[in-house]
Amino acid sequence: MVEGFVNLYKQSGMTSHSAVAEVRRILKLQRIGHMGTLDPAAEGVLPLAIGSATRLISFVEGDTKEYTAELVLGLSTNTWDTTGEILAVADASHLTEKAVAEVLPHFVGSILQEPPMFSAIKVEGQKLVDLARQGLDIVRERRAVVVHRMTVTGWREDGTKRVASLKVLCSKGTYVRSLCRDIGAMLGIVACMGKLLRTASGPFELADSVNLAEFRSSPERYIKTIESFLLSFPRVMLDAIDGARFRCGQRLNIKNLPAGEFAVFALSRCIGLGTGKHGVLIPTRVLSREENP
């Protein structure tokens, strides 16, 4: 049975859905889930969980994402990035790299941001992007996100526009497009996002990613097994008897078990997830796998 994790590199020009669909075709398997979409124009890390590993997504995906992005000053579009319809242009030649760097601290920490209309967020069962394509622009509730770190890493001129390269470490659910628009507003100029590259998603990093062509040539080489992937995560090791009890949903008394969520192993195989509470291991998710540990 094929199961595990793939650190896929999604290239620009394809949707996250089509990337997942291609992996499904390669593996001839439907049970594949991703950990956070990327816009079609964006590229970078798109982690996938395969088979039983899909039940572990909430445990392994982490809460942080890292991006490199272009902040385009002097241009606004309906999508808040350079792929959209141009709404306004302005002369940004008076702005400097220093001026951008000085306003970034206002966007670090816990902030509220308005999601773009061209996004997959659902309102009353409909995706905002579908409403946007109908020409609608509805009021969106501002969402709390966390920006852990944001720095300027480059600067260039593009006619009357100015383009800053940003490195952003943020919580999942953060829209870099919204950050770019809001940074421009603080600088008193229209702005949008240019190129976007996701360099990390939780424990999945760019350096270890694989593109579709590489994956297609040798898929088994790039699927990381559940057990090998979880070695660095909090774990509880059980013997065969307690493992069988855990798989039946029974709570287990374990001496000195701290509070928290754990990957639960029995005889070197991961059998699910459990929560530690007052010295009791409570099964929260049991893996259904081809063979017992």
Secondary structure, DSSP 8 states (H G I E B T S, - for coil): ---EEEEEEE-TTS-HHHHHHHHHHHHT-S-EEESS---TT-EEEEEEEEGGGGGGHHHHS-SEEEEEEEEEETEEETTSBTTS-EEEE---TT--HHHHHHHGGGGSEEEEE---SSSS-EETTEEHHHHHHTT-------EEEEEEEEEEEEEEEETTEEEEEEEEEEETT--HHHHHHHHHHHHTS-EEEEEEEEEEETTEEGGG-B-HHHHHH-HHHH-B-HHHHGGGS-EEEE-HHHHHHHHTT--EE-TT--SEEEEEEETTEEEEEEEEETTEEEEEEE---SS--
